[in-house]
């Protein structure tokens, strides 16, 4: 998965991923929770020319910026 922090930053507490096209919302949610040790509130997906994008909103009490630091995104 490729990680991008949403342009609005942590004000909406979301992480953006490019995922395999066959991944469904449940699989994406489980993977994010397991890999980053966080709780996910919801997952939205969309398909573009660049691939399938997943927007993952973290549950209250978890910080998207802190989670992205685990990846070395900042």
HTML snippet that shows the backbone in 3Dmol.js (N, CA, C, O; Angstrom):
<script src="https://3Dmol.org/build/3Dmol-min.js"></script>
<div id="view" style="width:600px;height:400px;position:relative"></div>
<script>
const pdb = `
ATOM      1  N   UNK A   1       0.833  -1.178   0.000  1.00  0.00           N
ATOM      2  CA  UNK A   1       0.000   0.000   0.000  1.00  0.00           C
ATOM      3  C   UNK A   1       0.880   1.244   0.000  1.00  0.00           C
ATOM      4  O   UNK A   1       1.920   1.286   0.658  1.00  0.00           O
ATOM      5  N   UNK A   2       0.462   2.221  -0.723  1.00  0.00           N
ATOM      6  CA  UNK A   2       1.158   3.498  -0.751  1.00  0.00           C
ATOM      7  C   UNK A   2       0.367   4.468   0.116  1.00  0.00           C
ATOM      8  O   UNK A   2      -0.857   4.556   0.011  1.00  0.00           O
ATOM      9  N   UNK A   3       1.070   5.183   0.962  1.00  0.00           N
ATOM     10  CA  UNK A   3       0.398   6.038   1.929  1.00  0.00           C
ATOM     11  C   UNK A   3       0.561   7.503   1.563  1.00  0.00           C
ATOM     12  O   UNK A   3       1.659   7.944   1.224  1.00  0.00           O
ATOM     13  N   UNK A   4      -0.518   8.249   1.630  1.00  0.00           N
ATOM     14  CA  UNK A   4      -0.490   9.701   1.498  1.00  0.00           C
ATOM     15  C   UNK A   4      -1.409  10.275   2.560  1.00  0.00           C
ATOM     16  O   UNK A   4      -2.540   9.819   2.728  1.00  0.00           O
ATOM     17  N   UNK A   5      -0.918  11.279   3.276  1.00  0.00           N
ATOM     18  CA  UNK A   5      -1.780  11.953   4.240  1.00  0.00           C
ATOM     19  C   UNK A   5      -2.695  12.880   3.471  1.00  0.00           C
ATOM     20  O   UNK A   5      -2.243  13.591   2.574  1.00  0.00           O
ATOM     21  N   UNK A   6      -3.958  12.887   3.802  1.00  0.00           N
ATOM     22  CA  UNK A   6      -4.928  13.718   3.119  1.00  0.00           C
ATOM     23  C   UNK A   6      -4.496  15.177   3.154  1.00  0.00           C
ATOM     24  O   UNK A   6      -3.883  15.625   4.123  1.00  0.00           O
ATOM     25  N   UNK A   7      -4.818  15.923   2.091  1.00  0.00           N
ATOM     26  CA  UNK A   7      -4.408  17.326   1.963  1.00  0.00           C
ATOM     27  C   UNK A   7      -4.874  18.190   3.120  1.00  0.00           C
ATOM     28  O   UNK A   7      -4.217  19.178   3.450  1.00  0.00           O
ATOM     29  N   UNK A   8      -5.962  17.853   3.727  1.00  0.00           N
ATOM     30  CA  UNK A   8      -6.474  18.654   4.830  1.00  0.00           C
ATOM     31  C   UNK A   8      -5.793  18.331   6.152  1.00  0.00           C
ATOM     32  O   UNK A   8      -6.136  18.899   7.188  1.00  0.00           O
ATOM     33  N   UNK A   9      -4.847  17.436   6.115  1.00  0.00           N
ATOM     34  CA  UNK A   9      -4.086  17.097   7.307  1.00  0.00           C
ATOM     35  C   UNK A   9      -4.915  16.357   8.324  1.00  0.00           C
ATOM     36  O   UNK A   9      -5.879  15.673   7.980  1.00  0.00           O
ATOM     37  N   UNK A  10      -4.539  16.495   9.569  1.00  0.00           N
ATOM     38  CA  UNK A  10      -5.206  15.715  10.604  1.00  0.00           C
ATOM     39  C   UNK A  10      -6.508  16.332  11.088  1.00  0.00           C
ATOM     40  O   UNK A  10      -7.103  15.829  12.041  1.00  0.00           O
ATOM     41  N   UNK A  11      -6.978  17.431  10.446  1.00  0.00           N
ATOM     42  CA  UNK A  11      -8.245  18.025  10.874  1.00  0.00           C
ATOM     43  C   UNK A  11      -9.412  17.063  10.650  1.00  0.00           C
ATOM     44  O   UNK A  11     -10.421  17.144  11.349  1.00  0.00           O
ATOM     45  N   UNK A  12      -9.283  16.162   9.690  1.00  0.00           N
ATOM     46  CA  UNK A  12     -10.326  15.164   9.483  1.00  0.00           C
ATOM     47  C   UNK A  12      -9.825  13.765   9.822  1.00  0.00           C
ATOM     48  O   UNK A  12     -10.566  12.788   9.709  1.00  0.00           O
ATOM     49  N   UNK A  13      -8.565  13.676  10.236  1.00  0.00           N
ATOM     50  CA  UNK A  13      -7.986  12.434  10.767  1.00  0.00           C
ATOM     51  C   UNK A  13      -8.112  11.261   9.801  1.00  0.00           C
ATOM     52  O   UNK A  13      -8.584  10.188  10.175  1.00  0.00           O
ATOM     53  N   UNK A  14      -7.687  11.471   8.557  1.00  0.00           N
ATOM     54  CA  UNK A  14      -7.773  10.438   7.525  1.00  0.00           C
ATOM     55  C   UNK A  14      -6.407  10.130   6.938  1.00  0.00           C
ATOM     56  O   UNK A  14      -5.526  10.988   6.880  1.00  0.00           O
ATOM     57  N   UNK A  15      -6.252   8.892   6.508  1.00  0.00           N
ATOM     58  CA  UNK A  15      -5.082   8.459   5.758  1.00  0.00           C
ATOM     59  C   UNK A  15      -5.557   8.001   4.386  1.00  0.00           C
ATOM     60  O   UNK A  15      -6.637   7.423   4.261  1.00  0.00           O
ATOM     61  N   UNK A  16      -4.758   8.258   3.364  1.00  0.00           N
ATOM     62  CA  UNK A  16      -5.089   7.853   2.002  1.00  0.00           C
ATOM     63  C   UNK A  16      -4.127   6.760   1.560  1.00  0.00           C
ATOM     64  O   UNK A  16      -2.920   6.855   1.783  1.00  0.00           O
ATOM     65  N   UNK A  17      -4.667   5.728   0.935  1.00  0.00           N
ATOM     66  CA  UNK A  17      -3.856   4.623   0.431  1.00  0.00           C
ATOM     67  C   UNK A  17      -4.252   4.307  -0.997  1.00  0.00           C
ATOM     68  O   UNK A  17      -5.408   4.482  -1.384  1.00  0.00           O
ATOM     69  N   UNK A  18      -3.291   3.841  -1.779  1.00  0.00           N
ATOM     70  CA  UNK A  18      -3.594   3.218  -3.058  1.00  0.00           C
ATOM     71  C   UNK A  18      -3.506   1.723  -2.804  1.00  0.00           C
ATOM     72  O   UNK A  18      -2.472   1.221  -2.364  1.00  0.00           O
ATOM     73  N   UNK A  19      -4.589   1.017  -3.083  1.00  0.00           N
ATOM     74  CA  UNK A  19      -4.683  -0.404  -2.751  1.00  0.00           C
ATOM     75  C   UNK A  19      -4.919  -1.226  -4.023  1.00  0.00           C
ATOM     76  O   UNK A  19      -5.239  -0.679  -5.079  1.00  0.00           O
ATOM     77  N   UNK A  20      -4.755  -2.542  -3.904  1.00  0.00           N
ATOM     78  CA  UNK A  20      -5.060  -3.407  -5.048  1.00  0.00           C
ATOM     79  C   UNK A  20      -6.544  -3.321  -5.349  1.00  0.00           C
ATOM     80  O   UNK A  20      -7.370  -3.156  -4.452  1.00  0.00           O
ATOM     81  N   UNK A  21      -6.861  -3.434  -6.608  1.00  0.00           N
ATOM     82  CA  UNK A  21      -8.241  -3.228  -7.046  1.00  0.00           C
ATOM     83  C   UNK A  21      -9.219  -4.240  -6.451  1.00  0.00           C
ATOM     84  O   UNK A  21     -10.407  -3.943  -6.324  1.00  0.00           O
ATOM     85  N   UNK A  22      -8.747  -5.411  -6.091  1.00  0.00           N
ATOM     86  CA  UNK A  22      -9.633  -6.450  -5.556  1.00  0.00           C
ATOM     87  C   UNK A  22      -9.897  -6.306  -4.058  1.00  0.00           C
ATOM     88  O   UNK A  22     -10.730  -7.026  -3.506  1.00  0.00           O
ATOM     89  N   UNK A  23      -9.200  -5.387  -3.397  1.00  0.00           N
ATOM     90  CA  UNK A  23      -9.387  -5.206  -1.943  1.00  0.00           C
ATOM     91  C   UNK A  23     -10.744  -4.575  -1.669  1.00  0.00           C
ATOM     92  O   UNK A  23     -11.147  -3.621  -2.334  1.00  0.00           O
ATOM     93  N   UNK A  24     -11.443  -5.124  -0.673  1.00  0.00           N
ATOM     94  CA  UNK A  24     -12.723  -4.517  -0.288  1.00  0.00           C
ATOM     95  C   UNK A  24     -12.537  -3.740   1.018  1.00  0.00           C
ATOM     96  O   UNK A  24     -11.474  -3.795   1.637  1.00  0.00           O
ATOM     97  N   UNK A  25     -13.567  -3.029   1.420  1.00  0.00           N
ATOM     98  CA  UNK A  25     -13.466  -2.154   2.593  1.00  0.00           C
ATOM     99  C   UNK A  25     -13.111  -2.921   3.868  1.00  0.00           C
ATOM    100  O   UNK A  25     -12.336  -2.434   4.692  1.00  0.00           O
ATOM    101  N   UNK A  26     -13.670  -4.103   4.027  1.00  0.00           N
ATOM    102  CA  UNK A  26     -13.382  -4.913   5.213  1.00  0.00           C
ATOM    103  C   UNK A  26     -11.925  -5.329   5.291  1.00  0.00           C
ATOM    104  O   UNK A  26     -11.308  -5.271   6.355  1.00  0.00           O
ATOM    105  N   UNK A  27     -11.382  -5.748   4.163  1.00  0.00           N
ATOM    106  CA  UNK A  27      -9.972  -6.162   4.116  1.00  0.00           C
ATOM    107  C   UNK A  27      -9.058  -4.976   4.390  1.00  0.00           C
ATOM    108  O   UNK A  27      -8.070  -5.102   5.113  1.00  0.00           O
ATOM    109  N   UNK A  28      -9.389  -3.823   3.813  1.00  0.00           N
ATOM    110  CA  UNK A  28      -8.583  -2.614   4.017  1.00  0.00           C
ATOM    111  C   UNK A  28      -8.608  -2.216   5.489  1.00  0.00           C
ATOM    112  O   UNK A  28      -7.569  -1.899   6.068  1.00  0.00           O
ATOM    113  N   UNK A  29      -9.793  -2.233   6.090  1.00  0.00           N
ATOM    114  CA  UNK A  29      -9.932  -1.874   7.506  1.00  0.00           C
ATOM    115  C   UNK A  29      -9.099  -2.796   8.391  1.00  0.00           C
ATOM    116  O   UNK A  29      -8.368  -2.324   9.261  1.00  0.00           O
ATOM    117  N   UNK A  30      -9.204  -4.099   8.178  1.00  0.00           N
ATOM    118  CA  UNK A  30      -8.440  -5.069   8.973  1.00  0.00           C
ATOM    119  C   UNK A  30      -6.937  -4.855   8.815  1.00  0.00           C
ATOM    120  O   UNK A  30      -6.192  -4.900   9.794  1.00  0.00           O
ATOM    121  N   UNK A  31      -6.496  -4.623   7.584  1.00  0.00           N
ATOM    122  CA  UNK A  31      -5.067  -4.445   7.324  1.00  0.00           C
ATOM    123  C   UNK A  31      -4.516  -3.210   8.019  1.00  0.00           C
ATOM    124  O   UNK A  31      -3.444  -3.267   8.621  1.00  0.00           O
ATOM    125  N   UNK A  32      -5.237  -2.091   7.944  1.00  0.00           N
ATOM    126  CA  UNK A  32      -4.777  -0.849   8.580  1.00  0.00           C
ATOM    127  C   UNK A  32      -4.750  -1.016  10.093  1.00  0.00           C
ATOM    128  O   UNK A  32      -3.791  -0.602  10.744  1.00  0.00           O
ATOM    129  N   UNK A  33      -5.788  -1.617  10.656  1.00  0.00           N
ATOM    130  CA  UNK A  33      -5.832  -1.812  12.112  1.00  0.00           C
ATOM    131  C   UNK A  33      -4.687  -2.707  12.585  1.00  0.00           C
ATOM    132  O   UNK A  33      -4.076  -2.444  13.621  1.00  0.00           O
ATOM    133  N   UNK A  34      -4.406  -3.745  11.838  1.00  0.00           N
ATOM    134  CA  UNK A  34      -3.351  -4.674  12.236  1.00  0.00           C
ATOM    135  C   UNK A  34      -1.954  -4.079  12.030  1.00  0.00           C
ATOM    136  O   UNK A  34      -1.097  -4.197  12.906  1.00  0.00           O
ATOM    137  N   UNK A  35      -1.721  -3.444  10.881  1.00  0.00           N
ATOM    138  CA  UNK A  35      -0.388  -2.920  10.562  1.00  0.00           C
ATOM    139  C   UNK A  35       0.013  -1.730  11.425  1.00  0.00           C
ATOM    140  O   UNK A  35       1.180  -1.592  11.792  1.00  0.00           O
ATOM    141  N   UNK A  36      -0.953  -0.867  11.751  1.00  0.00           N
ATOM    142  CA  UNK A  36      -0.627   0.367  12.461  1.00  0.00           C
ATOM    143  C   UNK A  36      -1.122   0.407  13.899  1.00  0.00           C
ATOM    144  O   UNK A  36      -0.928   1.410  14.586  1.00  0.00           O
ATOM    145  N   UNK A  37      -1.754  -0.658  14.366  1.00  0.00           N
ATOM    146  CA  UNK A  37      -2.248  -0.743  15.737  1.00  0.00           C
ATOM    147  C   UNK A  37      -3.159   0.446  16.072  1.00  0.00           C
ATOM    148  O   UNK A  37      -2.962   1.134  17.073  1.00  0.00           O
ATOM    149  N   UNK A  38      -4.157   0.668  15.214  1.00  0.00           N
ATOM    150  CA  UNK A  38      -5.140   1.733  15.395  1.00  0.00           C
ATOM    151  C   UNK A  38      -6.535   1.146  15.196  1.00  0.00           C
ATOM    152  O   UNK A  38      -6.681   0.003  14.765  1.00  0.00           O
ATOM    153  N   UNK A  39      -7.543   1.928  15.509  1.00  0.00           N
ATOM    154  CA  UNK A  39      -8.927   1.552  15.234  1.00  0.00           C
ATOM    155  C   UNK A  39      -9.428   2.424  14.084  1.00  0.00           C
ATOM    156  O   UNK A  39      -9.184   3.630  14.056  1.00  0.00           O
ATOM    157  N   UNK A  40     -10.123   1.810  13.150  1.00  0.00           N
ATOM    158  CA  UNK A  40     -10.640   2.507  11.985  1.00  0.00           C
ATOM    159  C   UNK A  40     -12.132   2.746  12.152  1.00  0.00           C
ATOM    160  O   UNK A  40     -12.881   1.829  12.488  1.00  0.00           O
ATOM    161  N   UNK A  41     -12.562   3.981  11.916  1.00  0.00           N
ATOM    162  CA  UNK A  41     -13.983   4.313  12.011  1.00  0.00           C
ATOM    163  C   UNK A  41     -14.714   3.939  10.721  1.00  0.00           C
ATOM    164  O   UNK A  41     -15.768   3.304  10.761  1.00  0.00           O
ATOM    165  N   UNK A  42     -14.151   4.336   9.574  1.00  0.00           N
ATOM    166  CA  UNK A  42     -14.778   3.986   8.306  1.00  0.00           C
ATOM    167  C   UNK A  42     -13.753   4.016   7.172  1.00  0.00           C
ATOM    168  O   UNK A  42     -12.687   4.621   7.284  1.00  0.00           O
ATOM    169  N   UNK A  43     -14.108   3.349   6.086  1.00  0.00           N
ATOM    170  CA  UNK A  43     -13.265   3.290   4.896  1.00  0.00           C
ATOM    171  C   UNK A  43     -14.124   3.676   3.693  1.00  0.00           C
ATOM    172  O   UNK A  43     -15.215   3.139   3.503  1.00  0.00           O
ATOM    173  N   UNK A  44     -13.627   4.606   2.888  1.00  0.00           N
ATOM    174  CA  UNK A  44     -14.272   4.969   1.629  1.00  0.00           C
ATOM    175  C   UNK A  44     -13.306   4.621   0.507  1.00  0.00           C
ATOM    176  O   UNK A  44     -12.097   4.805   0.647  1.00  0.00           O
ATOM    177  N   UNK A  45     -13.832   4.120  -0.606  1.00  0.00           N
ATOM    178  CA  UNK A  45     -12.980   3.782  -1.736  1.00  0.00           C
ATOM    179  C   UNK A  45     -13.498   4.459  -2.995  1.00  0.00           C
ATOM    180  O   UNK A  45     -14.680   4.779  -3.120  1.00  0.00           O
ATOM    181  N   UNK A  46     -12.572   4.665  -3.922  1.00  0.00           N
ATOM    182  CA  UNK A  46     -12.926   5.177  -5.237  1.00  0.00           C
ATOM    183  C   UNK A  46     -11.904   4.647  -6.237  1.00  0.00           C
ATOM    184  O   UNK A  46     -10.747   4.408  -5.890  1.00  0.00           O
ATOM    185  N   UNK A  47     -12.333   4.470  -7.450  1.00  0.00           N
ATOM    186  CA  UNK A  47     -11.452   3.962  -8.501  1.00  0.00           C
ATOM    187  C   UNK A  47     -11.186   5.087  -9.497  1.00  0.00           C
ATOM    188  O   UNK A  47     -12.114   5.717 -10.006  1.00  0.00           O
ATOM    189  N   UNK A  48      -9.899   5.329  -9.767  1.00  0.00           N
ATOM    190  CA  UNK A  48      -9.482   6.335 -10.737  1.00  0.00           C
ATOM    191  C   UNK A  48      -8.539   5.692 -11.742  1.00  0.00           C
ATOM    192  O   UNK A  48      -8.261   4.495 -11.657  1.00  0.00           O
ATOM    193  N   UNK A  49      -8.052   6.470 -12.680  1.00  0.00           N
ATOM    194  CA  UNK A  49      -7.086   5.963 -13.652  1.00  0.00           C
ATOM    195  C   UNK A  49      -5.807   5.497 -12.972  1.00  0.00           C
ATOM    196  O   UNK A  49      -5.134   4.587 -13.456  1.00  0.00           O
ATOM    197  N   UNK A  50      -5.473   6.122 -11.849  1.00  0.00           N
ATOM    198  CA  UNK A  50      -4.254   5.772 -11.110  1.00  0.00           C
ATOM    199  C   UNK A  50      -4.410   4.492 -10.299  1.00  0.00           C
ATOM    200  O   UNK A  50      -3.413   3.933  -9.841  1.00  0.00           O
ATOM    201  N   UNK A  51      -5.635   4.016 -10.112  1.00  0.00           N
ATOM    202  CA  UNK A  51      -5.869   2.805  -9.331  1.00  0.00           C
ATOM    203  C   UNK A  51      -6.986   3.005  -8.328  1.00  0.00           C
ATOM    204  O   UNK A  51      -7.735   3.979  -8.399  1.00  0.00           O
ATOM    205  N   UNK A  52      -7.090   2.083  -7.401  1.00  0.00           N
ATOM    206  CA  UNK A  52      -8.124   2.150  -6.364  1.00  0.00           C
ATOM    207  C   UNK A  52      -7.555   2.890  -5.160  1.00  0.00           C
ATOM    208  O   UNK A  52      -6.491   2.540  -4.649  1.00  0.00           O
ATOM    209  N   UNK A  53      -8.265   3.901  -4.718  1.00  0.00           N
ATOM    210  CA  UNK A  53      -7.864   4.707  -3.573  1.00  0.00           C
ATOM    211  C   UNK A  53      -8.764   4.380  -2.386  1.00  0.00           C
ATOM    212  O   UNK A  53      -9.976   4.217  -2.530  1.00  0.00           O
ATOM    213  N   UNK A  54      -8.151   4.288  -1.225  1.00  0.00           N
ATOM    214  CA  UNK A  54      -8.903   4.072   0.003  1.00  0.00           C
ATOM    215  C   UNK A  54      -8.640   5.244   0.940  1.00  0.00           C
ATOM    216  O   UNK A  54      -7.490   5.582   1.219  1.00  0.00           O
ATOM    217  N   UNK A  55      -9.700   5.852   1.416  1.00  0.00           N
ATOM    218  CA  UNK A  55      -9.611   6.919   2.406  1.00  0.00           C
ATOM    219  C   UNK A  55     -10.064   6.317   3.731  1.00  0.00           C
ATOM    220  O   UNK A  55     -11.220   5.920   3.881  1.00  0.00           O
ATOM    221  N   UNK A  56      -9.143   6.254   4.688  1.00  0.00           N
ATOM    222  CA  UNK A  56      -9.389   5.576   5.958  1.00  0.00           C
ATOM    223  C   UNK A  56      -9.488   6.619   7.068  1.00  0.00           C
ATOM    224  O   UNK A  56      -8.530   7.343   7.341  1.00  0.00           O
ATOM    225  N   UNK A  57     -10.658   6.686   7.706  1.00  0.00           N
ATOM    226  CA  UNK A  57     -10.849   7.606   8.827  1.00  0.00           C
ATOM    227  C   UNK A  57     -10.573   6.850  10.111  1.00  0.00           C
ATOM    228  O   UNK A  57     -11.172   5.808  10.376  1.00  0.00           O
ATOM    229  N   UNK A  58      -9.651   7.393  10.913  1.00  0.00           N
ATOM    230  CA  UNK A  58      -9.300   6.754  12.176  1.00  0.00           C
ATOM    231  C   UNK A  58     -10.318   7.114  13.251  1.00  0.00           C
ATOM    232  O   UNK A  58     -10.905   8.196  13.233  1.00  0.00           O
ATOM    233  N   UNK A  59     -10.515   6.202  14.174  1.00  0.00           N
ATOM    234  CA  UNK A  59     -11.450   6.416  15.285  1.00  0.00           C
ATOM    235  C   UNK A  59     -10.916   7.512  16.206  1.00  0.00           C
ATOM    236  O   UNK A  59      -9.725   7.820  16.209  1.00  0.00           O
ATOM    237  N   UNK A  60     -11.817   8.082  16.977  1.00  0.00           N
ATOM    238  CA  UNK A  60     -11.448   9.117  17.936  1.00  0.00           C
ATOM    239  C   UNK A  60     -10.397   8.568  18.898  1.00  0.00           C
ATOM    240  O   UNK A  60     -10.507   7.442  19.382  1.00  0.00           O
ATOM    241  N   UNK A  61      -9.390   9.374  19.161  1.00  0.00           N
ATOM    242  CA  UNK A  61      -8.321   8.950  20.055  1.00  0.00           C
ATOM    243  C   UNK A  61      -7.081   8.494  19.304  1.00  0.00           C
ATOM    244  O   UNK A  61      -6.037   8.263  19.915  1.00  0.00           O
ATOM    245  N   UNK A  62      -7.180   8.361  17.992  1.00  0.00           N
ATOM    246  CA  UNK A  62      -6.037   7.979  17.161  1.00  0.00           C
ATOM    247  C   UNK A  62      -5.713   9.127  16.216  1.00  0.00           C
ATOM    248  O   UNK A  62      -6.616   9.788  15.703  1.00  0.00           O
ATOM    249  N   UNK A  63      -4.438   9.362  15.988  1.00  0.00           N
ATOM    250  CA  UNK A  63      -3.992  10.508  15.214  1.00  0.00           C
ATOM    251  C   UNK A  63      -3.387  10.059  13.886  1.00  0.00           C
ATOM    252  O   UNK A  63      -2.457   9.252  13.870  1.00  0.00           O
ATOM    253  N   UNK A  64      -3.908  10.574  12.775  1.00  0.00           N
ATOM    254  CA  UNK A  64      -3.416  10.209  11.451  1.00  0.00           C
ATOM    255  C   UNK A  64      -1.967  10.665  11.258  1.00  0.00           C
ATOM    256  O   UNK A  64      -1.168   9.951  10.652  1.00  0.00           O
ATOM    257  N   UNK A  65      -1.635  11.820  11.758  1.00  0.00           N
ATOM    258  CA  UNK A  65      -0.259  12.314  11.599  1.00  0.00           C
ATOM    259  C   UNK A  65       0.729  11.423  12.344  1.00  0.00           C
ATOM    260  O   UNK A  65       1.791  11.091  11.819  1.00  0.00           O
ATOM    261  N   UNK A  66       0.382  11.043  13.549  1.00  0.00           N
ATOM    262  CA  UNK A  66       1.243  10.158  14.344  1.00  0.00           C
ATOM    263  C   UNK A  66       1.391   8.795  13.665  1.00  0.00           C
ATOM    264  O   UNK A  66       2.476   8.214  13.646  1.00  0.00           O
ATOM    265  N   UNK A  67       0.294   8.299  13.112  1.00  0.00           N
ATOM    266  CA  UNK A  67       0.315   7.014  12.421  1.00  0.00           C
ATOM    267  C   UNK A  67       1.183   7.091  11.170  1.00  0.00           C
ATOM    268  O   UNK A  67       1.915   6.149  10.868  1.00  0.00           O
ATOM    269  N   UNK A  68       1.110   8.191  10.445  1.00  0.00           N
ATOM    270  CA  UNK A  68       1.926   8.326   9.243  1.00  0.00           C
ATOM    271  C   UNK A  68       3.405   8.434   9.563  1.00  0.00           C
ATOM    272  O   UNK A  68       4.243   8.101   8.725  1.00  0.00           O
ATOM    273  N   UNK A  69       3.741   8.895  10.769  1.00  0.00           N
ATOM    274  CA  UNK A  69       5.136   8.955  11.179  1.00  0.00           C
ATOM    275  C   UNK A  69       5.741   7.556  11.288  1.00  0.00           C
ATOM    276  O   UNK A  69       6.943   7.380  11.094  1.00  0.00           O
ATOM    277  N   UNK A  70       4.916   6.575  11.595  1.00  0.00           N
ATOM    278  CA  UNK A  70       5.384   5.197  11.672  1.00  0.00           C
ATOM    279  C   UNK A  70       5.899   4.711  10.309  1.00  0.00           C
ATOM    280  O   UNK A  70       6.771   3.847  10.229  1.00  0.00           O
ATOM    281  N   UNK A  71       5.340   5.285   9.254  1.00  0.00           N
ATOM    282  CA  UNK A  71       5.754   4.923   7.901  1.00  0.00           C
ATOM    283  C   UNK A  71       6.951   5.735   7.412  1.00  0.00           C
ATOM    284  O   UNK A  71       7.567   5.399   6.401  1.00  0.00           O
ATOM    285  N   UNK A  72       7.270   6.792   8.127  1.00  0.00           N
ATOM    286  CA  UNK A  72       8.320   7.685   7.668  1.00  0.00           C
ATOM    287  C   UNK A  72       7.804   8.643   6.608  1.00  0.00           C
ATOM    288  O   UNK A  72       8.579   9.142   5.792  1.00  0.00           O
ATOM    289  N   UNK A  73       6.500   8.905   6.611  1.00  0.00           N
ATOM    290  CA  UNK A  73       5.912   9.805   5.612  1.00  0.00           C
ATOM    291  C   UNK A  73       6.273  11.264   5.880  1.00  0.00           C
ATOM    292  O   UNK A  73       6.199  12.091   4.971  1.00  0.00           O
ATOM    293  N   UNK A  74       6.658  11.590   7.102  1.00  0.00           N
ATOM    294  CA  UNK A  74       7.047  12.966   7.428  1.00  0.00           C
ATOM    295  C   UNK A  74       8.461  12.992   7.893  1.00  0.00           C
ATOM    296  O   UNK A  74       8.985  14.058   8.217  1.00  0.00           O
TER     297      UNK A  74
END
`;
const viewer = $3Dmol.createViewer("view");
viewer.addModel(pdb, "pdb");
viewer.setStyle({}, {cartoon: {color: "spectrum"}});
viewer.zoomTo();
viewer.render();
</script>
